């Protein structure tokens, strides 16, 4: 049945950067939405009901896991034979092999990207070091069969099946003239034409095929595997059309809305624009005034809303490579000067919660610790089995002992801040500013343009800093420029960055640490924090209690050393036309996923219960 309407315009307050290929050049939340529209057929998917990764049945017809004597674990995946790109060409095991090889290639780094670290794969270290020709941990044994081996040193891994995550990418577009081979020892890249002596796969080739501003695959991916194709991108608005060769997601669902438009919405006018028909869907509305405005119009306008807790947070990140904020005492002192409670109340109202660590209120770990999610253990069938009941009660008691009460909740305490600075050797100079060894605490912070957070910082932060001898200049910066500095793609002269991030389904902070224990983006080196991140990921799959215990320990260390000042996590609201049906954003990671089973209809299905539930103080 044809849908009643054929187009939908989506708005989000965060602008796109045009990084629609991978996260290697940045990971803006709006670009992530686009990637979910364009790139599909991942080998695995997140089963939210079970809380684990599974093979995608639309992609994988069978999977077998075998463990070697050394403890390495090999997964043999048999692929479906009806997978196609948007141009009709077949997708097979060689496409996934290319994606793995591209993702770890040093050529990506040479053109400004950050390759994936895949230490989990057998032979990875030797391959990236250049001492091995092949990536031995991945084999292609037939066009539809790929074998992936996880080395025993990386096991156990809590999200084990998530290590197999991979989308297919077209080698003919990204690396023309290159092919993937497997001579029996693992996969490797080679020239398609064996008579050509010089390697075709070079940084120069990728710079042309990926980074070209007009046709590069980063901003204009032409051949894709997801539910939609990109038909235009002008730097502000992206347009999409249904991919006719898309066979469906893990549930067999295909899109029906023929054309999508995606662009930035203004925080100042977004609700008015929705009511006026400029937008059909507003994603991730977070500001209190907009939420209240939107909710107040539900009965009078043809709009609905859905709420969902954020799996991320807002924070102020420190550039710890700078001498001004490299000291833990300085970072703590700054935190004691921020009136986080008032800022959260003013900015998010009833829709945000103060957080004291690196977490979001939508994360399942947070729910378990706070007691809003039941522990994943069932009582014994036989209540008279004393041994079983004792074991059950002990397990329940262990879950009930989980707490975030040991985290310091930084409130305004300028005396505490001054004391920390005094103890760390920072004295007041002639200008009334703190100084130590020639370093003056005359700081700079940047925040995203269009975000009105500055007015809240003025009254909740700057004057308190002045009282203890710290001057902070706050500067508005375009989001693209801010993210470039956050990702350290250019030299930073700011000491702090106000930002917000959402987490991946695989919560593995260790992936963002270098070998010496330095956390990327913050440039803070801490062996204890890194060790807790590794302990978290190294938990046996299914051992939820141990994983969350390490998660709590990670939060406690983070809360002490403060690479960032956590501020709030919040409830997101998506407002949309009531003609948009089956849009279950609360059951999906992005609107790009949620839009696939959704449809437009002039027969409005009234929900039995309210779609959104308000959050009290």
N, C-alpha and C positions, 0 to 999 in steps of 0.2 A: 504494500500500500504506500502510495506516494505521501510524503509529509505535507502538512498543510502549508508550511512556509519553507523557503529554501535558503535562507541566510540568517546569520546571527552575528551581531557585533559585540565583542567582549572588551571590557576595559579593566585595567589594573593600574593602581597608582605608581607602580614601579615601571620605569621605561625599559624596553628591550635594548640590549646592546648589539643584537645581531649575531650572537654566538650560538647558532642553531645546530651545529654539528656535534661537538662534545663539550665537556667542561674544561678542557685542557687550556683554554684561553680565558676562562672566567666561568662563574656559575651563578649568574643573576637568576633570581626566582622566575622572572618573566621569560627568560630564555629557556629555562628548564621546562616551562609549560609548552613552549613551542617544540622542543625536542620530543616530548611525549606524543605530540601530534604527528611528527615526521618519521620517527625511527621506532619501528616495532619489531616483533618476532624475537624478543630477548629469549635466550635459552631457559631462563627461570623467571618466576614472578613471585611477588609477595602475597602470601595467603593471609589476609588480615584476620580471618576467623580463627585460624590455627596458630597465627603468630610465627610463621616460618616461611622459608623460600621453598618453592616446588618447581619441578620442570614444567614448562608451559606445554600443555597437551596439543595446542595448535601448531607447535614448532617441533616438539620432540615426541616421537612415536614410542620410544622405549629407552630405558636407561639401566645400566648395570654398573655397580660399584664393586671393585676388587681391591684388596689390600695386599701389598707385597710383604715379604719377610722383614724388610726394614721398616715397615709401617707406612710407606707411601701409599696413597689412595688414588686409584685410577677410576675415572668415570667414563664409560663408553656411552655416547649418546647417538641414537639413531634418529635422523631428522626426517620430518615429513617431506614428501616428494612434490608438494604442490605450492611451495613458497615462491613468491615472485616479487621483484622490485616494481616500482611504479611505472617503469617503461616496458614491463612484460618479460624481462629477462629472468631466468631462474636464479634462485638463491639456494646454495648448497653448502657443504662443509667447508669448502675452500673460502667462501665469503667470511665465515666466522674466523677461520684461521688468519685471514688477512687483517680482520679487525683486531685480533690479539696482537699480531706483529706490529701493526701500525701504532697501537696504543702504547707500546713500550719502546718505540724506536727513538734513538737519540736525535734523529733529524727533526722530530717535533720540538725538542728543546732548542735546536738551532734556529728555529723560526719563531721563538718566543712563547711556545707552549710549555705545559708541564705534563710530561708523559706519566702514565699510570705506573705505580710501583706494584709489581706482581711477584713479590718474593715467594708467594705461595706455590708458584709453578716450578716443577723440577726443571733445572737447567737455566732458570731465569738469570741468576747471577753471572754465569759464564757467558750467556748470550749478550747481555747488555754491556759486559766488560769487554766484549770483542774477542774473547778467548775461545768461543765456540761458534761454529757457523750456524748451528740449528738451535731452535728452542725445543729441547728434548721432551719437555713436559706436555707438549701438545702434538698429537699425531692425527693425520688425516688418512684413514685406512680405506676409504671409498668416498665417492662423491657425497654420500649421505651419512657418513659415519666419522665422528670426531672423538678422539680419546684425550681426556684432560687429566693430568696427574698432579695431585697436590703432594708436595714433599712432606715427609713426616715431621720435620722440624717446625712446620707451620701448623701442625695439628696438636691438640684439637683446636677448632675454630668455631665459636658459638654459632655464627651464621654460615655454616659450612657450605650449603648449597648456593648461597649468595656469591661464593667465590667463582662460580661458573658463569656469572652474569656477563652477557655479551650480546650486542646487537650487530647484525650484519651491515657492512658498509661496502659500496660498489668500488672495487679496485679499478675498473675501467674508467671511472670518473676521477678518483682521487690519485691514482698512480697509473696512468695509461702507459703501456709498454712494460709493465711489471707483472709478474705472476708469482704465485705461491707454489712451492714444491715440497715434497716429502719423499726422501730417498730411503726411508726406513729408520732414520735416527731423529726425526723431528722436523718441524716446519721451518722454512726460511724463505726469504724474498730473493727473486732472481729476475734477470732480464727475460722477457717473453721471447725475444729474438736472440737465440744463443750465439748468433754471429756478431752481435754488438758486444764489444770488449769492455767499454766503460760502464759502470753501474748506472742504470736509469733512475733507480730510486735514490734521490738526493734531496737535500734541503731546498735546493733551487727549484726542483720539480714541485715539491709540496707547497712552497711559497706561492707558486703560480696557481696551482689547482685549488688550494685551500684559502689563501689570504687575498687573492685578487678581489678588490672591493666591488667589482661589478658582477663577476661570475664565480668567485671562489666558493668552495663547498662550505666554508664556515658560515657565511652569511646568505648564500644562495644555493643550498643543497638541492640539486636538480633531480637526482634519482634517489628515491627513498623507499623505506619498507613499512612505514606506519600507516595509520588510517587516513591521513591527509597528505597532500602535496602542497608545497609552497608555490604560489602562482605570482606573487609580487612582494617586494620588501623595499620601501623607500627611505628607510632610516627611522621612520616613526610608526608606520602601520604595515602589518603583514596580512596578506590575503591567502586563504587556503581553499583548496577544492578536494573533494573526496578522491582518494586513491582507488581507481577501479579494480586494481589487482589485489587489494587487501582482503584476505580471507577471514579476518576476524581475530579478536583477542582470545584470551584463555577461556572465556566463556562462550566463544563463538559469536560475539556481538560485533556488528558492523555499524559505521556511522550512517545517518540518514540526512543530516543537515548538509545540504549541498555545498554551501559557501560559508566560510568563517572569516571575520575581520577581527584583528586584535591590535589594540593601540593603548596608549597611556590615557588614563582618566585623571582629571584634575581633582585634587582633594577639596578644592573650593566649590566645585559645581557638579560633582559626579552624580549625586542623587537627583538634582534637577535635570541633568542630562539623561538619566535613566527614565524618568517620568516623561520627558519630552520625546523619547524614542531614539535619541542619539546612540544609546547603548541598549542592548537586550540583556546583558549580564555584566555585573560588576563583581570582580573577584578580589578576595582578600581586603575587604573594607575593615579598617581597624580604628579609625579616629572616632572618638565618642560622639562628636557633633553630627558626623555623617550617619553613624549607626542610629542615633536617636531620631534623626530626620527621616531615615528610611523606614524605621519601624513605625513611626507615626503615620506613615502614608499607606500602610498595608490595607486598611479597610476602605480607603478612598480611591486608590489607584490600582491598576492591574499589575501589581508586583507582589512577589513572594520573597522569602528569604530562607536560608539555611545557615546554621551555625556549626562551627567545629573548632576544637581546641588546636592551637598552634603547636607544631612539633619543632619549634625554634624559639628564639628570644631576641630581644633588643638589648644592646650593650654598647659600652664604650671600650674600644680596643686600644691597647697601648702599643706603640712602636718601640719595643723593648731594645732594639739595636741602638737607640739614641741614649746618650748619657743622662739626659734629663729624667727619663722614666725607667732606667735600667735597674733601679733599686726597688726592692720589695717594699721598703719603708715608705718611699715616695708614693708608690702606687696605692698602698693602704691609706696613706694620709689623704690622697686625693679622693679616695672612696669615702672617707669619713666626712668629706665636705659636700658630698652630693645628697641632696634631700630626695632620695629615690621615692619615698612614699608619696610625697606631694606631687612629684613629677608624674608618677603613675596615675594618681588620682586625677590630676588635671588633664592628662593627655588621653588616658583610656577610660577613665571613669569606672563604671561597674564591669567593664569588659576586659580588664587586665589584672594580672596578679604579679606582685613583686616576686622575683626569683633571686636566689643567692648563689647559684652555680650555673654550670654550662648545660642547661636543660630547658625543655619546653613542657608546658603542662599537658600537651597532647601525646607525649611519649609514654609508652606502656610501662616503662620503668618507674616513672613518676607516679603513675596510678597505683602501682603495687606498693610503693613506699608510703604513699599517703593514705592507703586503705580504700581508695575508690574503685580499685580493681581487685577482684578476689584472687587469692593465690591459686596457681594452676595445679592443685592437688585435690583429689577426691577422697572423701572419707571411706573407710573400709565397708564393704558390703555387709560384713558380719560385725555388728557392734559389740558382740560378746567376745571377739577375738582380741584379747588384752594386748598381745604383742603388737598387733597391727594398729590398734587404737593408740598405743603409746608412741609408736613411730609417727602416726598421723599428727598427734598432738605436739610432738617435738618439732615436726616440720612447720606446723602452723605457728608455733611460738617463735621459731626462727624468722619467719616472714614478719610477724608482728613486731619483732625487735628492730626491723629496718627503720631508719629514721634519718631525716635531714636536720634534726635539731642541733647537731654539732656544728652546723655552718654558722659563721658570723653573719648577722644581718646588719650590714653597714648602714648606720643612720647618721644624721648630722651630729658630729661631736668635734668641733674645731679645737677644743683643748687636747683631745686625743691625737688629732692630726698634728698639732704643733709639737706635742711631746715626741711623736715618732720622728719628725724632722729634726728636732733637737738631738735626739739620741743617734741619728744617722749622720750628724755632723753638718747639717745645713744651717747656716747662720744668716741673719738679716743684713743685707748690704745697704749702701747709702740710698738706694732707690726704694728701700722697703721690701725687697724681694729676697727670697732664699737663694743662697749661693754656696757652692762647695767645689773646691779645686778648680775655680774658674768657670764652672758650669752654673748658669743662672736659671731658676725655674720661671722663665718667661715662655710659656707654652702656647702651642697652637693646636686647635682641634678643627677637623673638617666634618661636615655633615652633608647629606644629600640635598641638592637643590629641590625646592618644592615642598620640603618637609618643614613644618612649622615648629619643630622641636626647639629651635633656638630661643623662642620667647619663653619657653618653660625652663630652659637652662639658665637664662638670664636671672630669673628670680629664685631658682632652686640650687644654683651651683656657683656662679661666678663670684658673687659677693662673699660667700663662705671661703672660697679659695683666697681671696684678697686678705681676709682676716689672718690667714696663716702665712702670708708672704708669697703667694703664688699668683701670677698673672696668667690668665687664659684668654687668648683671642680665638673667637669662634668664626669660622669662615664657611660660607655656602659654596659647594662645589658640584658641578654636574655629575650625575650618577656614574656615567661612563668613566669620567676622570677619577672619581673617588674609588671605584672598584679597581682601576688600574693601579692605584697606589696601595690599596688593600692587598692585592695580589702581588705587590712588589714588582710589577712590570716596569716601573720607573722609580727613580730615586725619591725617597720620602723626606720632606722637610717638616712634616707635622709630627706631633708627639702622640696624638690621640685621634681616633676615628669613631664617630658615632655611626652605628650600622645595625642592621638586623639580619639574621640568617635563619634558615630552616635546615633541619638535619636530613641526611639520607636515611633510608629505611635501615641500612646497615650502620648502626652507630658504632663506628670504630675510629676514635680519634687518633689511634696510633698511626693510621695511614697518612696523617698530616704532620708527622714528626720525621725529622731527618735522623740518620744513624747516630748522631751525637746527642739526641734527645732534645733538639730544638724544634719548637712548634712553629710550623710555617705560618706566615702572615703576622704573627705577634713577635717572632724572633726571640722568644723566651726559651732558654735551655733549662730543663729541670729533669733530672734523672728519675725522681720519685713520681712525678706526674706521668712521665713516659712509661715507667714500669707498671703503674696502675692501668694505663690504657692497654698495654700489652696483656696484662693479667685478665682484663675484661674480655678481650677478643679470644684469649686462649682457654676460655671455659668450654667444657664439654657441651655440645648441642643438647638442649633439653634441660640442662642444669640451671634453671632460671634463678634459683636462690643465690648460687655462687656468683653468677653474672651480675646480679643486682647488688650484691655485697661489694664487688669490685667497683661497680658504678658509683656507689655511695662514697667509697674511699677516693675515687677520682674526683668527685665533687668536693670533698673535704680539702684535698690538696689544692685544687683549683681555687677554692674560696680563700685559701691562705695566701698563695703567691700572686693571685690576681693578674693574669695576663690580660684580662678584660674585667671591667666592672659590669656584672650582670644587672639588668634593670627590670625588665618585665617580659612575661609571656602573656599571650592574650587569646581571646576568643575572636576568631575571624567570622565575618558575616559575608555571605554572597547574596546579593540582591539581584533579582532577575524578573523578566516578564513572566506572568502567570501562564503564558502559552508554552513555556519551556517545561517539558514533562520528563520524568524519570532522570532528573539531574541530581545524582547522589554524591555531591562533593564530599560529604562527611564519610564516605566509604572508599574514597580514592585519594591518592597522594597529590594530584593536581587536577585542575579543571580540564587539562588536555586529556586525561584518562576518563574523567567523569562525563565528558561530552559525547563519547563514543556510543553508549547505549541510550543517550538522551534523544528526544525528538521534539519537534514543534507541532502543536496541534491547536486548532481553534475550539476544540472540545476540552475544556479545562477539567482535569480530574481533581476534585477537592480532597485534600488530605483529611483523614479521620481525626488526626491530632495536629496540634500546632507543629510546624516544621522546625521552628527554632525555640530554644529554651533560654530565657534570660539568665544571666549569671549575677548573683548577688555579691555584695561586698564581702 
